[in-house]
Amino acid sequence: MAGLDKLEEIIKDNVTNPEDCVFLHPKDPRRYTDDELLALTHRNFETRLFITGTQCAGDSAFLRTHFTDNAEHSSNLNYVRDYVKAFHVTKNWTCAKTVLTTLLTQCFQLSPSRYYTFATSVASGLSNNGANTDFEGSAIADGTGFEKKSHVNLLVNRSDDLHLVRRKFCYLMDVIFKRMEIKKFLIDDDRSNIFRLVHCETKYSNRKKPLLYPLFSFVLQVCLTVYVILEFNDNIREEDLRVQYKMFPLAVTSSLHSLTIAVYNVYETFTAHRLLFTKIGPLQMMDFIVNAIIPFVLTGVGFVVIIFQPSFIEAVLDSTALLFIPEIDDQLPSILGHRVEEIVKNFLVAESISTFDSIARLKDEDFTASELTKRNVKCGVQFSDIYITNLIEQGITDDTPFQPYQVIFNNSGHQIDPSAFVTLDCLLTKIEWRYTTGYPRITKPRIGCLRLTKATGEIVHIQRKKDPFDKVGISEVSNTLEGLYIITTFQMSEDVIKLRVCGSLAPLDFLNAFDSYSLWDIDTTATKKIFSLPIPSKKGGHSRVSFVSRTSDV
């Protein structure tokens, strides 16, 4: 317990409101004290991070929730601390790069649920350019006092600008999360064609032999397209050429399919060029021509070729060939036996080192808010991970999934069910809740009344039944979240016993956060609804957050 006592002392010396600190000591279950109960009324529900210079109780990075400053967690946040310390304090680039690649590799190997819970926790700490993260020594650097307390290996010294360190934190974590975005695109979404894969294989290697494969694919696909065009021209010159109306259904359906592929390929190509290619080169040009130009050419020419084809079997063969041509570059990696996942991951590790080197060359005065925007640093967007009930940060467990939950109404009433991605039924614009009474000092409070307002305007009201023995009731104190949120953990019996949510005050911040940290996919219907939601007013408009408890009739 000595280490935990030291942690309590360090955190209280390095946060803005030390009187509000609460330490539950996860491995020593107990009830809240009077002082801690009072402190809880002053705390909001956003998850925060505290990063120390020295190890305390086996940890060096601590998760701060509404219920405690040292919440139990399974995500290896210690590597995050080592990464920041090596970069900002010791300035040991070898150590920083080692920790960076280790942390990135761990993210590759995490199960989806374990990655999502890590990403949401870190994203909440990075919210508003790192405003939700404190460092050991930050109170001294911020000029708020505590000079009498001196700790070895402070992460932030008196001469440091606290906001500068937070911006550095955003830069450093952006290196990881941008690589995770590329990994999601190329591996998870299976969009690594031969051009993108060879780019990954050769950019940081002297091996140029693999360049022959994309060149072969490009020449083959261009030649096939040219021959289709020549066939079209030959048909036009024939005097007895006639429109075969019996081929009309095949021509239309084949063209619609080709058009669908063409539109999808254009979106995919521009996404690949935004994420993967830093400059225009041969591979980028070949990828663009094959995936953004050729499919549209084949759609138009293919329709005419089929509609004028007198033979049924020839028409079928033509349509099959037209659908095959755009797929050659996608199928070539598996045909050639390329180990796609290994190639991409090795590339991302090398790419992260290259990006780190460019950041390491920056001077302190270069870490400005404008430079964050210029370098397209995505980490730092406003986003909150919120524990409404007190639970361990651990991703999916045997009894409680960690993923988006849908709030659905059917004939049997409302139900709250896990979903593999974010749907319209997942989106909540307002969450109101009241805890149960009867056991005021317990560290795992339950929710006796929950009111959810969906993005569609539908309201879901869940309330416990009256206790016949009058031992457990519902508090008069209500808590409210307003913005755009999804439920990520939910479990209930008589009461709601587990509830964790994440989201943003503004709809666009919600979308940007999901994109920046490679969180769950959002379906088209939900995305359209998010864009239609009102923009929050700085003076307290449609979307706002209220963490202060108040009495209401939830």
Beta strands, then each sheet from edge to edge (+ up, - down):
strand 1: 48-56
strand 2: 59-64
strand 3: 133-135
strand 4: 384-387
strand 5: 405-410
strand 6: 413-418
strand 7: 428-435
strand 8: 447-454
strand 9: 459-463
strand 10: 477-492
strand 11: 496-504
strand 12: 546-551
sheet 1: 2+ 1- 3-
sheet 2: 4+ 11- 10+ 7- 8+ 9-
sheet 3: 4+ 11- 10+ 12-
sheet 4: 5+ 6-
end
